[in-house]
Amino acid sequence: MDNIVAKIFRNKVFNKKKLLEFGFKESENSLIFSAKIFDAQFDLIIIVKEMKTIETKLIDSSSKEAYTLHLLKGANGKFIGNIRNEYEKFLNKVADNCCDDIYFNSIQANRITEWIKQKYNSSPEFLWDKFPRCAVFRNYDTRKWYGLITDIDYSKLDKNQSGQIDVLNIKVDKDDIQSYLKLKGCYPAYHMNKRSWLSVVLDDSVADEALKTLIDRSYIFSQKK
């Protein structure tokens, strides 16, 4: 899998129904799609294997040989750049039309993320390559953070617990934070200001409706004063 494909499909899971509707054809344990791109100068072949992995081949239509210059970081020039752009554009189209979003490990984290996207038009931003399951949510207008979801070992919040979990960091009123900390699933913020931020474990200890209320309040802090 090349770096472009890995980046585009990093937080995606393939949906067979959508793939078939898009035009993919079944072949043994794979689904295959072929399209002509760059004014039919190249054939782009996309192979989804067992609904888990994806491979691509870019074939020069005239020579019938594989083309790979668009994958080399050091390869520049207008022609290569245009091919790379069209390659990425088509793969993004496949990702948008044939996949479902899976951002985090826990069901509740993904469920809450979908709600945030719908209400606040905020998609999670994965800013750190070293932490692929850590994402921030920003206010569209002010660009201020009002939430962060990441995966950590439970022991970082509670020494009596262990195992990988998803947590949501949200901003709360300083005067209310002690009352929140008495609730199950709520802890002093991990890696953020503990006087005004709270970590909530996303294992359904806190119901979705209660989480939504907390997120709404955190969003208010991110608005312009």
C-alpha positions as CSV (number, residue, x, y, z in Angstrom):
1,M,0.0,0.0,0.0
2,D,1.5,3.3,-1.0
3,N,1.6,6.4,1.3
4,I,-1.2,8.2,-0.6
5,V,-3.5,5.2,-0.3
6,A,-2.6,4.7,3.3
7,K,-3.4,8.3,4.2
8,I,-6.7,8.5,2.3
9,F,-8.1,5.2,3.7
10,R,-6.5,5.4,7.2
11,N,-9.8,5.9,9.0
12,K,-12.1,4.1,6.6
13,V,-13.8,0.7,6.5
14,F,-15.0,-0.8,3.2
15,N,-18.7,-1.2,2.6
16,K,-19.4,-4.0,0.1
17,K,-22.8,-2.7,-0.9
18,K,-21.4,0.8,-1.7
19,L,-18.4,-0.7,-3.6
20,L,-20.8,-2.7,-5.8
21,E,-23.0,0.3,-6.4
22,F,-19.9,2.3,-7.4
23,G,-19.1,-0.3,-10.0
24,F,-16.6,-2.7,-8.4
25,K,-16.8,-6.3,-9.7
26,E,-16.4,-9.4,-7.6
27,S,-13.5,-11.7,-8.4
28,E,-12.8,-14.6,-5.9
29,N,-12.1,-12.9,-2.6
30,S,-11.6,-9.4,-4.1
31,L,-13.5,-6.5,-5.5
32,I,-11.9,-4.9,-8.6
33,F,-12.5,-1.5,-10.3
34,S,-10.9,-0.1,-13.4
35,A,-11.1,3.5,-14.6
36,K,-9.3,5.6,-17.2
37,I,-7.8,8.8,-15.8
38,F,-5.7,11.7,-17.1
39,D,-7.5,11.9,-20.5
40,A,-7.4,8.1,-20.8
41,Q,-3.6,8.1,-20.8
42,F,-3.6,5.8,-17.7
43,D,-5.7,2.9,-16.4
44,L,-6.2,3.0,-12.7
45,I,-6.9,-0.4,-11.2
46,I,-8.2,-0.7,-7.6
47,I,-8.3,-4.0,-5.8
48,V,-10.0,-4.4,-2.4
49,K,-9.0,-7.8,-0.9
50,E,-11.3,-9.6,1.5
51,M,-12.8,-6.2,2.5
52,K,-9.7,-5.4,4.5
53,T,-6.9,-4.2,2.3
54,I,-6.6,-2.1,-0.8
55,E,-4.1,-2.1,-3.7
56,T,-3.8,0.2,-6.7
57,K,-2.0,-0.1,-10.0
58,L,-1.5,2.8,-12.5
59,I,-0.9,1.5,-16.0
60,D,0.3,3.6,-18.9
61,S,-2.3,3.0,-21.6
62,S,0.2,3.1,-24.5
63,S,3.1,1.1,-23.1
64,K,0.9,-1.1,-20.8
65,E,3.6,-0.8,-18.2
66,A,3.1,0.1,-14.5
67,Y,3.7,3.8,-13.7
68,T,5.1,4.7,-10.3
69,L,6.7,8.2,-10.5
70,H,3.6,9.8,-8.9
71,L,4.4,7.8,-5.7
72,L,8.0,9.1,-5.4
73,K,8.3,12.1,-3.0
74,G,11.3,13.4,-4.9
75,A,9.6,13.2,-8.3
76,N,8.5,16.7,-9.3
77,G,7.4,18.5,-12.5
78,K,4.0,19.6,-13.8
79,F,3.2,16.3,-15.6
80,I,3.9,14.2,-12.6
81,G,2.2,16.6,-10.3
82,N,-1.0,16.6,-12.4
83,I,-1.0,12.8,-12.5
84,R,-0.5,12.6,-8.7
85,N,-3.4,15.1,-8.2
86,E,-5.8,13.1,-10.4
87,Y,-4.8,9.9,-8.7
88,E,-5.5,11.3,-5.3
89,K,-8.7,12.9,-6.5
90,F,-10.1,9.6,-7.8
91,L,-9.1,7.7,-4.7
92,N,-10.8,10.3,-2.5
93,K,-13.9,9.8,-4.6
94,V,-13.7,6.1,-3.9
95,A,-13.2,6.7,-0.2
96,D,-16.1,9.1,0.0
97,N,-18.5,6.8,-1.9
98,C,-17.5,3.3,-0.9
99,C,-16.4,3.5,2.7
100,D,-17.7,4.2,6.2
101,D,-15.8,6.3,8.7
102,I,-14.2,4.4,11.6
103,Y,-12.1,6.9,13.5
104,F,-11.6,5.3,16.9
105,N,-11.6,1.9,18.7
106,S,-14.7,2.2,20.8
107,I,-18.3,2.2,19.5
108,Q,-19.3,5.2,21.6
109,A,-16.3,7.3,20.4
110,N,-17.4,6.8,16.8
111,R,-21.0,7.3,17.6
112,I,-20.3,10.6,19.3
113,T,-18.0,11.7,16.5
114,E,-20.8,11.3,14.0
115,W,-23.1,13.4,16.2
116,I,-20.4,16.2,16.4
117,K,-20.0,16.1,12.7
118,Q,-23.7,16.6,12.1
119,K,-24.3,19.3,14.7
120,Y,-21.1,21.3,14.6
121,N,-19.8,20.5,11.1
122,S,-16.5,19.4,12.8
123,S,-14.6,16.5,11.5
124,P,-11.9,15.0,13.8
125,E,-8.5,16.4,12.9
126,F,-5.6,13.9,13.3
127,L,-2.6,16.2,13.8
128,W,0.1,13.8,14.9
129,D,1.4,10.8,12.9
130,K,2.8,9.3,16.1
131,F,-0.7,9.2,17.6
132,P,-3.0,8.0,14.8
133,R,-6.0,7.6,17.1
134,C,-5.7,11.1,18.7
135,A,-7.9,13.8,17.1
136,V,-9.1,17.3,18.0
137,F,-12.4,19.0,17.3
138,R,-12.3,22.7,16.5
139,N,-14.8,25.5,16.3
140,Y,-15.1,26.3,12.6
141,D,-15.1,30.1,13.2
142,T,-12.5,30.6,16.0
143,R,-10.4,27.4,15.3
144,K,-10.3,26.8,19.1
145,W,-10.4,23.3,20.4
146,Y,-13.5,22.2,22.2
147,G,-12.8,18.5,22.3
148,L,-10.1,15.9,21.9
149,I,-10.5,12.1,21.6
150,T,-7.5,9.8,22.2
151,D,-6.8,6.2,23.2
152,I,-4.7,5.6,26.3
153,D,-4.2,2.9,28.9
154,Y,-6.9,3.2,31.6
155,S,-4.2,3.1,34.3
156,K,-3.2,6.7,33.2
157,L,-6.5,7.8,34.7
158,D,-7.1,5.2,37.4
159,K,-4.3,3.0,38.8
160,N,-6.9,0.3,39.6
161,Q,-7.8,-0.1,35.9
162,S,-5.9,-1.3,32.9
163,G,-6.4,-1.8,29.1
164,Q,-6.6,0.5,26.1
165,I,-9.6,2.9,26.2
166,D,-10.9,5.9,24.3
167,V,-11.3,9.1,26.3
168,L,-12.9,12.5,25.4
169,N,-11.3,15.6,26.8
170,I,-13.7,18.6,27.1
171,K,-13.6,22.0,28.7
172,V,-15.9,22.7,31.7
173,D,-16.5,25.6,34.0
174,K,-13.8,25.6,36.7
175,D,-16.4,26.0,39.4
176,D,-18.2,22.8,38.3
177,I,-15.3,20.4,37.8
178,Q,-15.3,18.9,41.2
179,S,-18.9,17.9,40.9
180,Y,-18.1,16.2,37.5
181,L,-15.2,14.3,39.0
182,K,-17.6,12.5,41.4
183,L,-19.4,10.9,38.4
184,K,-18.5,7.5,37.1
185,G,-16.3,7.6,34.1
186,C,-15.1,11.2,34.7
187,Y,-11.5,12.0,35.6
188,P,-9.0,14.9,35.8
189,A,-8.0,15.7,32.2
190,Y,-5.3,13.6,30.7
191,H,-2.4,15.8,29.3
192,M,-4.5,19.0,29.5
193,N,-5.2,21.7,32.1
194,K,-6.9,19.8,35.0
195,R,-8.4,23.0,36.4
196,S,-10.7,23.5,33.4
197,W,-10.6,20.3,31.3
198,L,-12.2,16.9,32.0
199,S,-11.5,13.4,30.7
200,V,-14.6,11.2,30.1
201,V,-14.1,7.5,29.4
202,L,-16.0,6.5,26.2
203,D,-17.2,3.0,27.3
204,D,-20.8,4.0,27.9
205,S,-20.2,4.8,31.6
206,V,-21.6,8.2,30.7
207,A,-24.7,8.1,28.5
208,D,-24.6,9.7,25.1
209,E,-27.2,12.4,26.0
210,A,-25.1,13.5,29.0
211,L,-22.0,13.6,26.8
212,K,-23.8,15.7,24.3
213,T,-24.7,18.2,27.0
214,L,-21.0,18.4,28.1
215,I,-19.8,18.8,24.5
216,D,-22.4,21.6,24.0
217,R,-21.1,23.4,27.0
218,S,-17.5,22.9,25.9
219,Y,-18.3,24.3,22.5
220,I,-19.6,27.5,24.1
221,F,-16.1,28.1,25.5
222,S,-14.7,27.9,22.0
223,Q,-16.9,30.7,20.7
224,K,-15.8,34.3,20.2
225,K,-16.2,36.4,23.4
